[in-house]
Amino acid sequence: MTEYGRGQGSEPWHPDDPLYGDDGWRGQQAEQGRHSSYDGQPQHYPQQPQTQQQYGDWGTGERDGYGGQQYPQYDQQYASQEQPQYDQNGWPVGTHPQDPYAGAPADPYGQQTGTYGGEQADYYGSPDAYPPPEPPSRRRTEPEPEPDWDPGPDQGEHAFFAGGGDDDGDQEPGDRRGRGERRGRGGKEKQRRNGFACLVVVLVFGGGLGGIGYFGYQFYQDRFGSAPDFAGAGNGEQVTVTIPAGSGGFAIGQELKKMGVVKSVDAFVAAQSANPQGKTIQDGVYTLQKEMSAASAVELMLSPKSRNNLIIAEGKRNGAVYELIDKRLGVEQGTTAKVAETKWKSLGLPDWAANHGDVRDPLEGFLYPSSYAVAKGQKPEAVLKQMVARASEKYAELDFEGKAEGLGLEGPWELVTVASLVQAEGKTHDDFRRMSEVIYNRLKTTNTETNQLLQFDSTFNYLKGESNIDISESEINSNKDPYNTYTNKGLPPGPIGNPGAEALQAALNPTDEGWIYFVATDGVNKTEFARTHDEFLKLKDKFNAS
């Protein structure tokens, strides 16, 4: 900005400028020949729009607003000049575009004719010059701002795919060079980064589609597809599988899949549900093969051939059970018996089964007859705990504690003892309830037939560790052991074996037919009963005759 109101610029004064002349561009061009005196210096001064109150009247010679100078006869002189003619582009006829200030004789502050050094400065010839002004009819509109994205070589590619990046702002204003020329090495790095970003997007999108497809397939398979399964009866490689007690189809399937027998739990459950026999798979140890079809595994597990359990028969004494456990575990004979003798208190007996001083074995009657999963590697203590737990659960299920008193017994311990006697003396299951009535009738204080003596060979054989049928009368009468029921009234100190389920039920539900005597007339399977001593003698003669 100079003291004249405008400095040099690329365009003429704007009509909204308060110092712009009344005639716009044409008025400015017309005033190139007019001068005014300012501080004694002739100046090129454009015509200014002035109000009469502020600057006076140009035509009347009144005081001028710029220092009080008067310009008489100015309008008349200007009006007498010939008015220039203009061509179609807005230039005066016969002239060329020029700087409106080119005629200024000198710098008002330097008293020189040029800008620096005395020569007139060329405002249009130097590299730093502004472009010459153009008439209004030839003025060009400003270029539109450069878009934020680069169309790229194909005139349509987005900056994200063409390599445009975050450093587009590094371009200087007015920098019109090509994007590739401007970026150089940085452009290549951005292209690599954006290419990697595209790869990540593709991978994420592809992974999402893959995940949706996978879970969709799994959903379809779970709802409508058949469960994965092997084909055939196995690959020949045998494997031992232990099924815990109380396991259902799903738990069994999980164990078989873990051991490599079946391919899926669902296939096994479906095969077990479809087995035509309607049987359930028992707990125990099974010898199977790997990679069996589910149907083949079910069929083999329902067959006794596959079971490799330790079977405890009804009525078996503890001594025989200990020997079976030693053999199955592959340990030295007598190992399990020693554990039972020293650790019986820690094996889970109920409280009412402890502290019976005259018993031969505290665990007798608590190694419940059943099938047990016993294999090498297990400890004898663990096996005994399984058996004791099974017996304790059974006695609790039958409510031995609550029912013992109603049967004239002192507690559940005596009830277990009665059941063991029923199991030992009965030959067939049909005999058990009658045998149970014989025991209760002989224990009664009103018994005048045997005077509360049980007189059972089974108790004497127990104390001897034998199983003889023919026992001499002298041998019996000379032995005063508590387990000798020929010389001791009432029940023996404890059970003499491990009763099974039917013997337990018979001990709880004896018959009421008056039986007090019995004789195994064939010595093996047939037992006959009598109410009086005379009937007993007849049965005895029958036995001796056989």
FENSUL-V261500 format. One record per run of one state. SS is the DSSP state (~ for helix, > for strand, _ for the rest). FROM is the first residue (numbers start at 1). LEN is the number of residues. If there is no record, write none. Layout:
BEGIN
ss=SS from=FROM len=LEN
ss=SS from=FROM len=LEN
END
This chain:
BEGIN
ss=_ from=1 len=23
ss=~ from=24 len=10
ss=_ from=34 len=1
ss=> from=35 len=4
ss=_ from=39 len=2
ss=> from=41 len=4
ss=_ from=45 len=7
ss=~ from=52 len=4
ss=_ from=56 len=18
ss=~ from=74 len=7
ss=_ from=81 len=5
ss=> from=86 len=1
ss=_ from=87 len=5
ss=> from=92 len=1
ss=_ from=93 len=14
ss=> from=107 len=1
ss=_ from=108 len=4
ss=> from=112 len=1
ss=_ from=113 len=23
ss=~ from=136 len=3
ss=_ from=139 len=20
ss=~ from=159 len=4
ss=_ from=163 len=3
ss=~ from=166 len=5
ss=_ from=171 len=8
ss=~ from=179 len=5
ss=_ from=184 len=1
ss=~ from=185 len=39
ss=_ from=224 len=9
ss=> from=233 len=1
ss=_ from=234 len=4
ss=> from=238 len=6
ss=_ from=244 len=5
ss=~ from=249 len=10
ss=_ from=259 len=6
ss=~ from=265 len=9
ss=_ from=274 len=10
ss=> from=284 len=6
ss=_ from=290 len=2
ss=> from=292 len=1
ss=_ from=293 len=1
ss=~ from=294 len=8
ss=_ from=302 len=2
ss=~ from=304 len=3
ss=> from=307 len=1
ss=_ from=308 len=2
ss=> from=310 len=2
ss=_ from=312 len=6
ss=~ from=318 len=12
ss=_ from=330 len=5
ss=~ from=335 len=12
ss=_ from=347 len=4
ss=~ from=351 len=3
ss=_ from=354 len=17
ss=> from=371 len=2
ss=_ from=373 len=7
ss=~ from=380 len=18
ss=_ from=398 len=2
ss=~ from=400 len=4
ss=_ from=404 len=1
ss=~ from=405 len=3
ss=_ from=408 len=4
ss=~ from=412 len=14
ss=_ from=426 len=3
ss=~ from=429 len=15
ss=_ from=444 len=13
ss=~ from=457 len=8
ss=_ from=465 len=8
ss=~ from=473 len=6
ss=_ from=479 len=22
ss=~ from=501 len=8
ss=_ from=509 len=8
ss=> from=517 len=3
ss=_ from=520 len=8
ss=> from=528 len=3
ss=_ from=531 len=2
ss=~ from=533 len=13
ss=_ from=546 len=1
END
